[in-house]
Amino acid sequence: MSRIRHTRHLPAVVTAAGLVLALAACGGSNSANTAEGAAPSATAAQLDPNANLTKQSLTFTIWDGYSPEDLDKRVKEKLGFTIKKAIHDTNETAIAKITASKGVGFDVAFVSGQYAQYLNEAGLLEPLHKELIPNLANLYPEASNLSYDKGNNFSVPYTWGTTGICYRTDLVKPAPTSWNDLLKPKPEYEKKITLMTTERWLALPALKAMNASINTTDDDVIAKAKEMLEAVKPKLLAFDDTDFGAKVTKGEAVMAEAWDGWCPTGEPNVGFVVPKEGSDLWVDTMVILKASKNKEAAHAFINFILDPEQHGWAAQNILYKVPNKAAMEKIPAEVLASNEPLKYTPADLLQGESIIDLGADSVKYTTLSTEVTAAQ
């Protein structure tokens, strides 16, 4: 079993402002309009549940290491068609190439929930034809109650989790309980703490410490969050979105803002906690592009991923929870025992606040991130 690292949330290659412009360029808005030049949705009558899938093929875009290396072989053996994998390093990269082509050239995309919402509002996603995805029944009921897509009308959750504090249990006494343990560290922990730079996650600790929504667009609240982050910056070891787990394992950092699956709780003296003020619920999803000419294959592909044996790969290799009850029940006891966050229940996760697309207001978080990380 390996702990795969991917850059799902690294700083934007395309800024939020750029995404807004991209949406405007393709005719979209913050309502579910069809983008200019986008293909129309298929009707149920146009999709054949008995289609000969061997006459179709599929291209999907995903983060590196986020699916089995032999997935093409598995799909070919089970479904009879070939797949081609494209790699994106960030959500922003995926959005940029999808919007630039109006979805042409892609059948399925793996993107985080708020980005799926963005693509749907741009008119680029195919509504799901659930009769072609019977394995949706394997999902927890809670997986259909996600704020960016209630009812899973245009997206299928692939992995989900939360954000908290990854810490050294032997070096931090007492254990952290609040986001203020990061934002207002004790003197002995100064220069031994990391925060993320990614726009929405950089702001998260400060917003939650103020009991504010992580989706707030209130200028005064965002300004106060910025002040808190600028105040703690001189006390940080680093801003770090990728290597914080290694830093905590080595003791170089004693506390780090972390996504649950990236906190190496299987290592000695490493713990993870969701602060008392609460946190987020992030979700990575699968979506079908409206421009796809292989929609039956796309639905069959998603249905295949939702098979417990296939979906369980993600939980056991990426160490992120999957919203698939049947898959989670198959995780070996030793894997659960050494990776504490995998034990979180759907009810635990749904206590977190889902991150949603903020449209034009997303630029406020781009500005916050840029100014905080650049401040001297």
FENJO-V336785 format. One record per pair of residues at least 24 apart in sequence whose ideal C-beta (glycine too) atoms are under 10 Angstrom apart, sorted by the first residue. I is the first residue (numbers start at 1). J is the second residue. D is the distance in whole Angstrom. If there is no record, write none. Layout:
i,j,d
I,J,D
I,J,D
This chain:
i,j,d
1,266,10
1,316,6
1,317,6
1,319,8
1,332,9
1,334,10
1,335,7
1,338,10
1,339,10
2,65,8
2,316,9
2,317,6
2,318,9
2,319,9
3,65,10
3,245,8
3,261,8
3,262,8
3,264,7
3,266,8
3,267,10
3,317,8
3,318,8
3,319,6
3,339,9
4,63,9
4,64,8
4,65,4
4,66,7
4,67,10
4,261,9
4,262,10
4,314,9
4,317,6
4,318,5
4,319,8
4,320,9
5,63,10
5,64,9
5,65,7
5,242,6
5,243,9
5,245,9
5,246,10
5,261,10
5,262,7
5,318,9
6,62,9
6,63,4
6,64,6
6,65,5
6,66,5
6,87,10
6,88,10
6,89,8
6,90,10
6,242,9
6,262,10
6,284,9
6,318,8
6,320,10
7,63,7
7,64,8
7,65,10
7,88,9
7,89,5
7,90,6
7,91,9
7,93,9
7,198,9
7,241,7
7,242,7
8,63,6
8,66,8
8,88,10
8,89,9
8,90,7
8,91,7
8,110,9
8,111,9
8,112,6
8,159,9
8,198,9
8,241,9
8,259,8
8,262,10
8,282,8
8,284,6
8,320,9
9,90,7
9,91,7
9,92,10
9,112,7
9,163,10
9,196,7
9,197,9
9,198,4
9,199,9
9,200,8
9,201,6
9,241,6
9,242,10
9,259,8
9,282,8
9,284,10
9,355,10
10,89,7
10,90,5
10,91,9
10,92,8
10,93,9
10,196,9
10,197,8
10,198,6
10,241,6
10,242,7
11,90,8
11,92,8
11,196,9
11,197,5
11,198,6
11,199,7
11,202,9
11,239,9
11,241,7
11,366,9
11,369,7
11,370,9
11,373,8
12,90,7
12,91,8
12,92,4
12,93,9
12,95,9
12,96,10
12,198,8
12,199,7
12,362,10
12,365,10
12,366,7
12,369,8
12,370,10
13,88,9
13,89,8
13,90,6
13,91,9
13,92,5
13,93,5
13,94,10
13,95,9
13,96,7
14,90,9
14,91,9
14,92,4
14,93,7
14,94,10
14,95,7
14,96,5
14,97,10
14,99,9
14,100,10
15,92,8
15,199,9
15,362,9
15,363,7
15,365,10
15,366,5
15,367,9
15,369,9
15,370,8
16,92,9
16,118,10
16,199,7
16,200,9
16,357,9
16,358,8
16,359,9
16,360,9
16,361,9
16,362,3
16,363,5
16,364,8
16,365,6
16,366,4
16,367,9
16,369,9
17,360,8
17,362,8
17,363,4
17,364,10
17,366,6
17,367,9
18,92,8
18,95,9
18,96,8
18,99,10
18,362,10
18,363,9
18,366,9
19,91,10
19,92,7
19,95,6
19,96,8
19,99,8
19,115,9
19,118,7
19,122,9
19,357,9
19,359,9
19,360,10
19,362,7
19,363,9
19,366,9
20,118,9
20,358,10
20,359,7
20,360,5
20,361,9
20,362,7
20,363,7
20,366,10
21,99,10
21,360,10
22,95,7
22,96,7
22,98,9
22,99,4
22,100,8
22,118,9
22,122,8
23,95,9
23,99,7
23,118,7
23,119,9
23,121,7
23,122,5
23,123,10
23,124,10
23,357,10
23,359,8
23,360,9
24,122,10
24,360,9
25,99,8
25,100,9
25,122,10
26,98,10
26,99,6
26,100,9
26,101,10
26,102,6
26,103,9
26,122,6
26,123,8
26,124,8
27,102,9
27,122,8
27,123,7
28,99,9
28,118,9
28,119,9
28,120,9
28,121,6
28,122,4
28,123,6
28,124,8
28,359,10
29,121,7
29,122,8
29,123,9
29,359,8
29,360,10
30,117,10
30,118,9
30,121,6
30,122,10
30,357,8
30,358,9
30,359,4
30,360,8
30,361,10
31,121,7
31,123,9
31,359,10
32,117,10
32,120,6
32,121,6
32,122,9
32,123,7
32,125,9
32,127,10
32,153,10
32,154,9
33,121,7
33,122,8
33,123,5
34,122,9
34,123,4
34,124,9
34,290,8
35,99,8
35,102,6
35,103,8
35,119,9
35,121,9
35,122,5
35,123,4
35,124,6
35,290,9
35,291,10
36,102,8
36,123,8
37,102,5
37,103,10
37,104,9
37,123,10
37,291,9
38,102,5
38,103,7
38,104,9
38,122,8
38,123,5
38,124,6
38,125,9
38,289,9
38,290,6
38,291,6
39,102,8
39,103,7
39,104,8
39,123,10
39,124,9
39,126,8
39,289,8
39,290,5
39,291,4
39,292,8
39,293,9
39,295,10
40,123,10
40,126,10
40,290,7
40,291,10
41,123,9
41,125,9
41,126,6
41,127,6
41,129,9
41,154,10
41,290,6
41,295,9
42,126,7
42,127,9
42,129,7
42,288,10
42,290,8
42,292,9
42,295,6
42,296,9
43,127,10
43,129,9
44,127,10
44,129,6
44,131,7
44,132,9
46,129,9
46,295,8
46,296,10
47,126,10
47,129,5
47,131,9
47,132,7
47,295,6
47,296,6
47,298,10
47,299,7
48,132,9
48,295,10
48,296,6
49,129,9
49,131,7
49,132,6
49,134,10
49,296,8
49,299,9
49,300,10
50,296,9
51,132,9
51,294,9
51,295,9
51,296,4
51,297,8
51,299,10
51,300,9
52,80,8
52,81,9
52,296,9
53,78,10
53,79,5
53,80,5
53,81,5
53,294,9
53,296,6
53,297,5
53,299,10
53,300,6
53,301,9
54,79,9
54,80,4
54,81,6
54,82,9
54,297,10
55,80,9
55,81,8
55,294,9
55,296,10
55,297,9
56,80,9
56,81,5
56,82,9
56,107,9
56,292,10
56,293,8
56,294,4
56,295,9
56,296,6
56,297,4
56,298,9
56,300,9
56,301,10
57,81,5
57,82,5
57,83,7
57,84,7
57,107,8
57,293,9
57,294,6
57,297,7
58,82,7
58,83,5
58,84,7
58,85,10
58,106,9
58,107,5
58,108,7
58,292,8
58,294,5
58,295,10
58,296,10
58,297,5
58,298,6
58,300,9
58,301,6
59,83,7
59,84,5
59,85,8
59,86,6
59,105,6
59,106,6
59,107,5
59,108,8
59,109,10
59,289,9
59,292,9
59,294,8
59,298,10
60,84,8
60,85,6
60,86,7
60,106,7
60,107,6
60,108,4
60,109,7
60,110,7
60,286,8
60,287,10
60,288,10
60,289,9
60,292,10
60,298,8
60,301,7
60,302,10
60,305,10
61,85,8
61,86,4
61,87,7
61,88,5
61,93,9
61,94,5
61,97,7
61,98,8
61,105,9
61,106,6
61,107,9
61,108,8
61,109,5
61,110,7
61,111,8
61,289,10
62,86,8
62,87,7
62,88,7
62,94,9
62,108,8
62,109,8
62,110,4
62,111,9
62,158,9
62,284,9
62,286,9
63,87,7
63,88,6
63,89,7
63,90,8
63,91,9
63,93,10
63,94,9
63,110,7
63,111,9
63,284,8
63,318,9
64,88,8
64,89,7
65,317,8
65,318,7
66,110,7
66,158,8
66,159,8
66,284,8
66,314,8
66,317,9
66,318,7
66,320,9
67,110,8
67,158,9
67,305,8
67,310,9
67,313,8
67,314,8
67,317,9
67,318,9
68,310,8
68,313,5
68,314,9
68,317,8
71,301,9
71,304,9
71,305,9
71,310,8
71,313,9
74,304,8
74,305,10
74,307,10
74,309,9
74,310,7
74,313,10
75,297,9
75,300,9
75,301,7
75,304,6
75,305,9
75,310,9
78,300,9
78,304,6
78,307,9
78,310,9
79,297,7
79,300,5
79,301,7
79,303,9
79,304,6
80,297,9
80,300,9
81,294,8
81,296,10
81,297,5
81,300,8
81,301,8
82,297,10
83,107,9
83,108,9
83,294,10
83,297,8
83,301,7
83,304,10
90,115,10
90,198,9
91,115,5
91,116,10
91,118,9
91,198,10
91,284,9
92,199,10
94,119,9
95,119,7
95,122,9
95,124,10
98,122,9
98,124,6
98,125,10
98,287,9
98,289,7
98,291,9
99,124,7
101,289,9
101,291,8
102,289,9
102,290,9
102,291,6
103,287,10
103,288,9
103,289,4
103,290,6
103,291,4
103,292,7
104,289,8
104,290,10
104,291,5
104,292,9
104,293,9
105,289,9
105,291,8
105,292,9
106,287,10
106,288,9
106,289,5
106,291,7
106,292,7
106,298,10
107,288,7
107,289,6
107,291,9
107,292,4
107,293,8
107,294,5
107,295,8
107,297,7
107,298,5
107,299,10
107,301,8
108,156,10
108,286,6
108,287,7
108,288,6
108,289,7
108,292,8
108,294,9
108,297,9
108,298,5
108,299,9
108,301,6
108,302,7
108,305,9
109,155,10
109,285,9
109,286,8
109,287,5
109,288,8
109,289,7
110,158,6
110,159,9
110,284,6
110,285,7
110,286,6
110,287,8
110,305,10
111,155,8
111,158,10
111,284,7
111,285,6
111,286,9
111,287,7
112,148,9
112,155,10
112,158,10
112,159,10
112,200,10
112,282,6
112,283,7
112,284,5
112,285,7
112,355,8
112,357,10
113,146,6
113,147,8
113,148,4
113,149,7
113,155,7
113,157,8
113,160,9
113,281,9
113,282,7
113,283,4
113,284,7
113,285,6
113,354,7
113,355,7
113,356,8
113,357,9
114,147,10
114,148,6
114,149,10
114,200,8
114,215,9
114,282,9
114,283,9
114,285,10
114,354,8
114,355,5
114,356,5
114,357,4
114,358,8
114,362,9
115,148,9
115,155,10
115,284,9
115,285,8
115,287,9
115,355,10
115,357,7
116,146,10
116,148,7
116,149,7
116,154,7
116,155,4
116,156,9
116,157,9
116,283,8
116,284,9
116,285,5
116,286,9
116,287,5
116,357,9
117,146,10
117,147,9
117,148,4
117,149,6
117,154,8
117,155,8
117,285,9
117,287,10
117,354,10
117,355,10
117,356,6
117,357,4
117,358,10
117,359,10
118,148,9
118,356,10
118,357,5
118,358,10
118,359,8
118,362,9
119,154,8
119,155,9
119,285,10
119,287,6
119,289,8
119,290,9
119,357,9
120,148,9
120,149,7
120,153,8
120,154,5
120,155,8
120,287,8
120,290,10
120,357,9
121,154,10
121,357,7
121,359,8
122,290,10
123,290,7
124,154,10
124,287,9
124,289,6
124,290,6
124,291,7
125,149,10
125,153,9
125,154,5
125,155,8
125,287,5
125,288,7
125,289,7
125,290,6
125,291,10
125,292,10
126,154,7
126,287,8
126,288,4
126,289,7
126,290,5
126,291,9
126,292,7
126,295,6
126,298,8
126,299,9
127,153,6
127,154,6
127,288,9
127,290,9
128,152,7
128,153,6
128,154,6
128,155,8
128,156,7
128,286,10
128,287,9
128,288,7
128,298,10
128,299,8
128,302,8
129,288,9
129,295,8
129,296,9
129,298,10
129,299,6
130,156,10
130,299,9
130,303,10
131,299,9
132,295,9
132,296,7
132,298,9
132,299,4
132,300,7
132,302,9
132,303,7
133,286,10
133,288,10
133,298,10
133,299,6
133,300,8
133,301,10
133,302,6
133,303,5
133,304,10
133,305,10
133,306,7
134,303,6
134,306,9
135,302,8
135,303,5
135,304,8
135,305,8
135,306,4
135,307,6
135,308,8
135,310,9
135,311,8
135,324,8
135,326,9
136,302,9
136,303,8
136,306,7
136,324,10
137,306,9
137,325,9
137,326,9
138,303,10
138,306,5
138,307,8
138,308,6
138,311,7
138,322,10
138,323,9
138,324,5
138,325,6
138,326,5
138,327,7
138,328,10
139,306,7
139,311,9
139,322,9
139,323,5
139,324,6
139,325,7
139,326,9
139,327,9
139,346,9
140,322,10
140,323,5
140,324,8
140,325,5
140,326,10
140,328,8
140,345,9
140,346,5
140,347,9
140,349,9
140,350,10
141,323,10
141,325,9
141,346,8
142,281,10
142,323,7
142,325,10
142,345,9
142,346,4
142,347,7
142,349,7
142,350,5
143,283,8
143,322,9
143,323,4
143,324,8
143,325,9
143,346,7
143,349,10
143,350,10
144,323,9
145,346,9
145,350,7
145,354,9
146,281,8
146,283,6
146,285,9
146,323,9
146,350,9
146,354,6
146,356,10
147,215,9
147,281,9
147,283,10
147,350,10
147,353,8
147,354,4
147,355,9
147,356,6
148,283,8
148,285,9
148,354,6
148,355,8
148,356,5
148,357,7
149,283,9
149,285,8
149,287,9
149,354,10
149,356,10
152,285,9
152,323,10
154,285,9
154,287,6
154,288,8
154,290,10
155,283,8
155,284,10
155,285,4
155,286,7
155,287,5
155,288,9
155,302,10
156,283,10
156,285,6
156,286,5
156,287,8
156,288,9
156,299,10
156,302,5
156,303,9
156,305,8
156,306,7
156,323,9
157,283,5
157,284,7
157,285,5
157,286,8
157,306,10
157,322,8
157,323,5
157,324,9
158,283,8
158,284,5
158,285,6
158,286,5
158,302,9
158,305,7
158,306,9
158,311,8
158,314,7
158,318,10
158,320,9
158,322,7
158,323,8
158,324,9
159,261,8
159,282,9
159,283,7
159,284,5
159,285,9
159,311,9
159,314,6
159,315,8
159,318,7
159,319,10
159,320,4
159,321,7
159,322,6
159,323,8
159,324,10
160,260,10
160,261,10
160,281,7
160,282,7
160,283,4
160,284,7
160,285,9
160,320,7
160,321,6
160,322,7
160,323,5
160,344,9
160,346,8
160,349,6
160,350,10
160,352,9
160,354,10
161,259,6
161,260,5
161,261,6
161,262,9
161,279,10
161,280,9
161,281,8
161,282,6
161,283,8
161,284,9
161,318,10
161,319,10
161,320,5
161,321,6
161,322,10
161,341,7
161,342,9
161,344,8
161,349,7
161,352,9
162,258,10
162,259,8
162,260,5
162,261,10
162,272,10
162,274,6
162,278,9
162,279,5
162,280,6
162,281,6
162,282,7
162,321,9
162,341,8
162,344,7
162,348,8
162,349,6
162,350,10
162,351,8
162,352,5
162,353,10
163,196,8
163,200,10
163,201,6
163,204,6
163,205,9
163,208,9
163,214,9
163,257,7
163,258,7
163,259,6
163,260,7
163,262,10
163,263,10
163,274,8
163,275,9
163,279,5
163,280,5
163,281,9
163,282,7
163,352,8
163,355,10
164,205,10
164,256,10
164,257,8
164,258,6
164,259,8
164,260,6
164,263,8
164,271,10
164,272,6
164,273,5
164,274,4
164,275,6
164,278,10
164,279,6
164,280,9
164,341,8
164,352,10
165,193,9
165,205,9
165,248,10
165,255,6
165,256,7
165,257,7
165,258,7
165,263,8
165,271,9
165,272,7
165,273,5
165,274,8
165,275,6
165,279,10
166,194,9
166,244,6
166,245,6
166,247,9
166,248,5
166,249,9
166,253,8
166,254,10
166,255,7
166,256,5
166,257,8
166,258,4
166,259,9
166,260,9
166,262,8
166,263,4
166,264,8
166,265,8
166,270,7
166,271,8
166,272,5
166,273,9
166,341,10
167,193,9
167,248,7
167,253,9
167,254,6
167,255,5
167,256,7
167,258,9
167,263,9
167,269,9
167,270,7
167,271,6
167,272,8
167,273,7
168,192,9
168,248,6
168,249,9
168,250,10
168,251,6
168,252,10
168,253,8
168,254,5
168,255,8
168,256,10
168,267,10
168,268,10
168,269,5
168,270,7
168,271,8
169,254,10
169,265,10
169,268,9
169,269,5
169,270,7
169,271,5
169,272,10
169,273,10
170,251,9
170,254,9
170,268,8
170,269,4
170,270,9
170,271,10
171,248,9
171,251,6
171,253,10
171,254,5
171,255,9
171,269,8
172,248,10
172,254,5
172,255,6
172,269,10
172,271,8
175,255,10
175,271,7
175,273,7
176,254,9
176,255,6
176,271,9
176,273,6
176,275,7
176,276,10
177,273,7
177,274,10
177,275,6
177,276,5
177,277,9
178,205,9
178,208,9
178,209,7
178,273,10
178,275,5
178,276,6
178,277,6
179,204,8
179,205,4
179,206,7
179,207,9
179,208,5
179,209,4
179,210,9
179,228,10
179,257,9
179,274,10
179,275,5
179,276,9
179,277,6
179,278,9
179,279,8
180,205,9
180,206,10
180,208,10
180,209,5
180,228,9
180,232,10
180,275,8
180,276,10
180,277,8
181,205,10
181,209,10
181,255,7
181,273,9
181,275,8
182,206,9
182,209,9
182,232,7
182,235,10
182,236,9
182,255,6
182,256,8
182,257,6
182,275,8
183,208,10
183,209,6
183,225,10
183,228,6
183,229,8
183,231,8
183,232,5
183,235,9
183,257,10
184,209,9
184,228,9
184,231,8
184,232,7
184,235,9
185,232,7
185,235,6
185,236,9
185,254,9
185,255,8
187,235,9
188,254,9
189,235,8
189,237,10
189,253,9
189,254,6
189,255,6
190,232,9
190,234,8
190,235,4
190,236,8
190,237,9
191,234,9
191,235,7
191,236,7
191,237,5
191,238,9
191,252,10
191,253,9
191,254,10
192,235,9
192,236,9
192,237,6
192,247,9
192,248,10
192,251,8
192,252,7
192,253,5
192,254,5
192,255,7
192,256,9
193,232,8
193,235,7
193,236,5
193,237,6
193,238,9
193,240,10
193,244,10
193,247,10
193,253,6
193,254,7
193,255,5
193,256,7
193,257,8
194,236,6
194,237,6
194,238,5
194,239,7
194,240,4
194,241,9
194,243,9
194,244,5
194,247,6
194,248,8
194,252,9
194,253,5
194,254,10
194,255,8
194,256,4
194,257,7
194,258,9
195,229,7
195,232,8
195,233,9
195,236,6
195,237,9
195,238,8
195,239,6
195,240,8
195,241,9
195,244,9
195,255,10
195,256,8
195,257,5
195,258,10
195,372,9
195,373,10
196,239,7
196,240,7
196,241,5
196,242,9
196,244,8
196,256,9
196,257,5
196,258,8
196,259,9
196,369,9
197,238,9
197,239,4
197,240,8
197,241,6
197,369,6
197,370,10
197,372,8
197,373,5
198,239,9
198,241,6
198,257,10
198,365,9
198,369,7
199,362,8
199,363,10
199,364,9
199,365,4
199,366,6
199,367,9
199,368,7
199,369,4
199,370,9
200,280,8
200,282,9
200,355,6
200,356,10
200,358,9
200,362,9
200,365,6
200,366,10
200,368,10
200,369,9
201,241,8
201,257,7
201,258,10
201,259,8
201,280,8
201,282,9
201,355,9
201,365,10
201,369,9
202,226,10
202,229,7
202,239,8
202,241,9
202,257,8
202,365,8
202,368,7
202,369,5
202,372,6
202,373,8
203,228,10
203,229,7
203,364,9
203,365,6
203,368,6
203,369,8
203,372,9
204,257,8
204,278,10
204,279,7
204,280,6
204,353,9
204,355,9
205,229,8
205,232,9
205,257,6
205,275,8
205,277,9
205,279,9
206,230,10
206,231,10
206,232,9
206,368,9
206,372,9
207,277,9
207,280,10
207,353,9
208,274,10
208,275,7
208,276,9
208,277,4
208,278,6
208,279,6
208,280,8
208,352,10
208,353,8
209,275,8
209,277,6
210,277,8
211,277,6
211,278,8
212,277,10
213,353,6
213,356,10
214,278,9
214,279,8
214,280,6
214,281,10
214,352,9
214,353,5
214,354,9
214,355,6
214,356,9
214,365,10
215,280,10
215,353,7
215,354,8
215,355,7
215,356,5
215,357,9
215,358,6
215,361,9
215,365,10
216,358,9
216,361,9
216,364,9
216,365,10
217,358,6
217,359,9
217,360,9
217,361,4
217,362,9
217,364,6
217,365,9
218,361,10
218,364,9
219,361,10
219,364,7
222,361,9
222,364,5
222,365,8
222,367,9
222,368,6
223,364,10
223,368,9
225,365,10
225,368,7
225,372,9
226,364,10
226,367,9
226,368,5
226,369,9
226,371,7
226,372,6
226,375,9
227,372,10
228,372,10
229,368,8
229,369,9
229,371,9
229,372,5
229,373,9
229,375,9
230,368,10
230,371,8
230,372,6
230,373,10
230,375,5
230,376,10
232,372,10
233,372,7
233,373,8
233,375,6
233,376,9
234,375,10
234,376,9
239,369,9
239,372,9
239,373,6
245,270,8
248,272,10
258,341,10
259,320,8
259,341,9
260,319,9
260,320,8
260,321,8
260,339,9
260,340,9
260,341,4
260,342,9
260,344,7
260,349,9
261,314,10
261,315,9
261,318,6
261,319,5
261,320,4
261,321,7
261,339,8
261,341,6
261,342,8
262,318,9
262,319,8
262,320,9
262,341,9
263,319,9
263,339,9
263,340,8
263,341,7
264,319,9
264,338,10
264,339,9
265,319,9
265,338,7
265,339,6
265,340,4
265,341,7
265,342,9
265,343,10
266,319,8
266,334,10
266,335,9
266,337,9
266,338,4
266,339,5
266,340,9
267,338,9
270,340,9
271,340,7
272,339,9
272,340,6
272,341,6
272,344,10
273,340,10
274,341,9
274,344,9
274,348,8
274,349,10
274,351,8
274,352,8
278,351,7
278,352,7
278,353,7
279,349,10
279,351,8
279,352,5
279,353,8
280,349,10
280,352,5
280,353,6
280,354,7
280,355,6
281,346,10
281,348,10
281,349,5
281,350,6
281,351,8
281,352,4
281,353,7
281,354,5
281,355,8
282,320,9
282,349,9
282,352,8
282,354,8
282,355,6
283,323,8
283,349,9
283,354,7
283,355,9
284,314,9
284,318,10
284,320,8
284,322,10
285,323,10
315,339,9
315,342,7
316,342,9
321,345,9
321,346,9
321,348,10
321,349,7
323,349,9
